[in-house]
Amino acid sequence: MERDPALPWYRQLHWQVFIAMVLGIATGVLFGTAAADRIGWIGELFMRLLRMIIVPLVLTSIITGVASVGGGRAIGRLFSKTLGYYALSSLLAILTGLLMVNIIRPGASADMGQAAQQELPVLSTPSSLTQLILDIVPNNVFQAAASADMLAIIFFAIVFGLAITALPARTQGVLQDLFEALFHAMMWLTRGIVRLLPIGVFALMTTMVATTGFDRFGALGLYMVTIAAGLSIHLFVVLPLLLLLLGRISPRVHFANMREPLLVAFSTSSSGATLPVTMNVVEKKVGVSNRVSSFVLPMGATINMDGTALYECAGALFVAQVLGFDLTLVQQGVVVLTALLASIGAAAIPSAGLVVIFIVLEAINLRGPEVNLIVGSMLAIDRPLDMYRTAVNVFSDSCCAAVVARSEGETEVDVEVRSVADKGS
């Protein structure tokens, strides 16, 4: 594999994105809402471009991946490894959040009167595990695609890919070639949109700082520290340990290869919007095959929400502490289990976790206007926390892809820090 000469640092994408973030923050602070009014539409346009390619990218990638893996034991093995990792990492994230909120106890000193109540976004979430299972199977696959119902889209893509493997060799080859060509076209389009990252990130950060500001953070400072500490432990301790123990992969190399998706996830606060960038980098830089990445990553962007799961658990316990309740071990166990299940149904969109937290609160019988006020106040300072937990979600997905690829015998995974050109993009 021949390496191209290294680009100057100012032409490397992750540095361009980082500089765009800094400039966006400075612009938002200096010019306030006037800057947001002038350039906010650019950030919205960039997010629309990312969302535009999510459904066709997920459909073509999963169908291509499943069809190339084949039916029977091969797909069953890949599915069980993926689901096993996601369940383990999410559970470890929840336990980390549980530990941090019990040690720091941020709710005991939170001043909710200084935090402005916000209007909660409307989000439809599963009411039970049975409802979640039913929601996976779409009544109308075209309606599911139009509404970006990712669980339903993933289910259809998997069963359609399995159906291709059962066809006669000639028909199977035609369909595999067709969807592979469509997938490569989508990846080409993805790389074109990725080139616009610095511009989109600059506009998004300017709008975020100009409209949110920093004055609301003081009242819930200890709560923010608790969530950020839990996310940091999971990102820099737990997930690297999983890379080392399960995949014999260097966390340092993996972090270096994943710089661009982490910055995009932090800027957009959306695992779904980051998915095209994640898939491109995991294949081109991390070195995971399309067979594995096209199966693992779309599923992860939908059901693997480590940062969200940690947040739901810690957030529910924070609300209980503010209200003066000391939850028993059994009640905390209910929180852990409910947070694990609720994170599966959390939409890959900004601030979805804050709405899904009501599922966890209902499980421990916390409801009413006081609870709504506290959660609304949490929303006032949720944006930076949402950005951080999205980065954790995306990094966990990439760790799963790397670990599963290594377990499938792929030897080129994270053997070095690569530029995109090294993988022949």
N, C-alpha and C positions, 0 to 999 in steps of 0.2 A: 504494500500500500504506500504509494508515493505521496509525500506531504507537500503541499504548496507552501511557498514562503509565507512566513507569518505576516499578517496585516499589521499596520501601525495601530496602536491601541485605540486611537480616535476613530478608526474605521471598524472596530469590532462591535458587534451589535449590542452585547451586554453593557459595554461602556456607554454607547449612545443612549440606551434606554435609561441607564442610571443618571446620566447627565440630564436627560429630559425630565426625569422625576425631580431632580434638584431644582431645575429651572422652573418647572411647573409649580412647585411649592413656593419658590421665591416670588413668582408672578402673582400667585393667589394672595400671598401676604401683602405685597406692595400695592396691588391694584384692586383687590377685593372683588365684589360682585360685578363690577364693570368689565373685568377681564373674563369672568365666567359668562357674561351675556354675549361678549364678542366672539369667544372661541369655544364655548361649550358645545356648539353643534359639531365641531370637528371630532371631539371625543365620542359623541353619540353616533356619528357616521362610522367611526372606526369600530365601535361595538357592534353596529349593524352588519358591517362587513364580516366580522368574526362569526356572528350568529347566523349569517346567511349560509355559511358553508358547513355548519354543524351537522344538520340532518343528512345531507347527501354524503358527507364524509363518514359519519358513523355507519350509515347503511352500507356503503361500498366497502368500507374497511372490514366490518364484521363479516359480511357475506364472503368477501375474498379470503379472510382469515380462516373462517370455519370450513369453507370449501377446500382450502389448501391443507388444513389439518386432517380432514376426513371425518368419517362418522365413527361410531362405536367407542372403543377404548381410548382412542387418541383425543377426541374432543372431551370425553368424560374426564380424562386425566388432567387436561389443561383447565377445565372448568373447576375441578375440585381443588387444584393448587391455587388458582386465582381466588376462589371464594374462601378457602382456608386462610390465606394470607390476609385478605381484607377483614375477615372476622377477628383475627388475632390482633392486627394493628389497631383496629377501631376499639377493641376491648382494652388494650394497653393505653390508648389515648384517654378513654373514659376514666380508667383507674388513676391515671396521672392527674386529671382534673379533680377527681374526688379527693385525692391526697392533698393537693394544693389548697383547695377551699377549706378543708378541715384543719390544716396547719395555720393558714393565714387568717381565716375567718373574716373576710372583708365585709360581710353583711352586718356585723356587729357594730361597725363604726361608720357606715355609709350615711351621708346626709342627702336624703332623697328630695328635700325641699329645694335645693339649689339646682337640680337637674330638670331641664324643661321637658315636659311630656310631649312625645311625638305621636303623630298619626301612624299606626301600624300598617305596613303593606298587606294587601289581601293575597293570601296564598292558600290554595286547596291542598290539604294533606290527608293521608290515609287515616281513617278513624280506628282501624284495628289491623292486626296481622292478616286476617282473612280478607279484608278489603284491599290491602296491599297486594296480595296474591291475585285477586280478581282484576285489579287495575293493570297488572302486568300484561294481560291478554287483551289486545285492542278489539273493540267492536268493529272499527273501521280503520284499517292501517293508514289510509290516506288522511283521515281526520287526525290520527295520532301524529303523522308527520307534519301536518299543517299547524298543529298546536305544540309541536316539539315535545311530545310526551316521551321522554327518553327511555323509561323502563319498557314501555310498549314497543318502541322502535327497536330496542336491543333484542327483545324477545322474538319479534318477527324476523329480524335479520339472522338470528341464530338458527331458527327453524327453517328459514328459507335456504340458508347455507347448507344445513344438513340435508335438505331435499335435493340440492344439486349433487351431493355426493352419492345419492342413491340412483341417479339417472344413468343411462347407457353412456359409455365412454365418449362417443362422438358428441352427443348433446351436452354432456358435462363439460367437455373441453371448450365448446363454443361459449357457454355461459361463464365459465371461469375466465376465459380471455376477455369477454365483454366487461365483467365487473372489475377485473384487474386493470383494464384500460381506463374505466371510469374512475377507479381509485387513484391511478397515477395522474389523471387530469385534475382531480380534486387536490392532490398534494402539490401540483404545480401552482394551482390557484392559491393554495395556502401559503406557499413560499413568497408569492407576489404580495400578499397582504402583510406578511411578516416584515417585509421591507419598510412598511409604513409605521412600524411599531413606535419609533421615537416620537413621531408627530402625534399619534394617538395618545401615548402615555403623557406627553406634555399637556395636552388639552384636558385629559381626565384628572390629572393631579391639580392643575390650576382650578378646575371647577370644584373639586373636593375640598381644597383648602379655603377657597373663596366663600363657599356656601356653608361649610361646617365650622371653620375657625378652630380655635384652641381653648376658648373660654369655658366650654362646658365640661372639660375633662377633670377639673379640680375636684368636684363634688364626689365623683366616683373613682378617684385615683387609685385607692387600694384594690378595688374590684378590677380595674384595668391591669394593675400589676399582677394580680393573681392569675388572670386569664393569660396574659403575655408570658408569665413564668412557666405556666403549664405547657403552653404551645412551644416555648423554647426548649424545654426539657424533651418533649416528644420529637421535635425537629432535629435537635443536635445531639441527643443521647439515645433515645429509644429506636428511632428509625435507622441511624447508623449501626446500632447493635444488631438489628434485624438484617441489614446488608452484610455485616461481617459473619454472623452466625449461620444464616440461612443460605447465603450466596457466595461467601468468601470474596466479597467485593469491597474494594477500598472506598470508604465514605468520602474521602478527600477527592478522589477522581470523579465520583458520581456527582458530588456537589458542583465541581467545576464544569462538568458536562451539562448540568441542568440550570445554568445561570439564567439563560433567556426565559424559559418557562416560569421560573420562580419570580422574576421581575414582572413578567406579564400578569401572572396570577395576582401578585400584590397590587398591581395597578388597576386591574379590572374587577377584582373581587368576585370573579366568576370562574369556577372550574370548567363549566361548559364552554365559555368563550375562549378559555385558554387551551382547550383540547386540541385544536388544529396545530398550535405551536408545540404542544407537548409531544404529539405524535411525530411531528417532523424531527424534533431534536432527539427523541428517544431512539428513533431509527438511525438518523444520520450521525449523531455524536455519541450517544450511549452505546450504540452498536447492537441493539436488539433487532431480531428479524421481524419482518412484516407479519409473519405467521403468528408470532406471539403478541407484538404490540397492537395489532389491529383487533385482537380479541380482548386483551387485558385492559387497555387504556380507556376505550369507550365505556366499558362496564365500570371501571373505577371512577370515572367522572360522574357516574350516576349513583352508585351504591357505596363507594368508599369515601367517607367524609370524616377522616380522623379529627381534623380541627373542629368541625361542626359538632361531632359527637362529644369531644372534650368540653366544648363550650356549653352544650345543652345540659350536661351533667353539672358542671360548675355553676352555670347560671341558675339552674333550678335550686341548688343548695343555697346560693346567694340570696335568692328571693325568700326562701324559708328562714334564713338567718335574719334578714331585715324585718320579717314579721314576728321574730322572736321564737321560732320553732326549732327545737333540737331534734333532728330526725334520728330514729333508731337505726341500727344496723340493717334490719329488715327493710325499712323504708328506703334507706340508701341503696340497698340491693335492687329494689324496684326501680329506683332512678337509673341505676347502671343498665339494667336490662331494657328499660323503656328507651333510654338514650341510644342504645345500640340499634334497636329496631327503628326508632324514629329517624336516625341519621340516614338510613337506607332510602327513606322516602323524601329526604330533603332535596328540593330542587337545586340544581347547580347554578343559582343566580344570586346576586348580591342580597345579603341580609335575610336569606331564607331561613337560616338557623334560628334567628331571633323569633320568627313566627312559629316554627316547629317546636320551640321550647314549651309552648302551651300544651302540647301532647304530654310532655314529661311532667309538667305541673299538674295536669289533670290526674295523672297516675298516682300522685301522692295527695290528691284532694285539695290542691291549692287553687282557688279561683275567686273571682269577685273583683270589685272596682279597685281595691288596694293592690291586688296582683297586677291588674292592667296598668295602674299608675307606675309601679316599679318597672315593669317590662318596657313601658313607654319611655321612662327615664333612661333605661339601659340603651334604648335605641339612639338616644341623643349622642352617645359617645361610641356607637357601635362601628362606625365606618373604619377606623384604623384596625380594630380588632378583627373585623370581617376580612380586611385585606390580608392580615397575617394568617388567619386560619385557612384562607383559600390557598395561600402558598404552601401551608402544611398539607392540605388535601392533595394538591398537585404533586408535591414531592413524594408523598406516600404512594400515589399511583405509579410514579416512575420507579420507585423502589420495588414494587410488586413486579413490574415488567422485567426489571433486571434480574430479580431473584428467580422468577419463573423461567426466564430464558436460560440462566445458568443451569437450573435443574433439568432443562430439556437438552443439555449438552452443548449449548452455544458458548464458544470459548473467546469470542471477540468482545464480550460485554465489559465495558469500563476497564479495558486493559491500559488505556492511556487517555489523557485529556486531548480531545479532538477538536478541530475546526470542522464546520459543516462540509467544507471542500474535501476533507479526508475521506468521507463516505461517498463521495461522488455525486453530490447533489447537483 
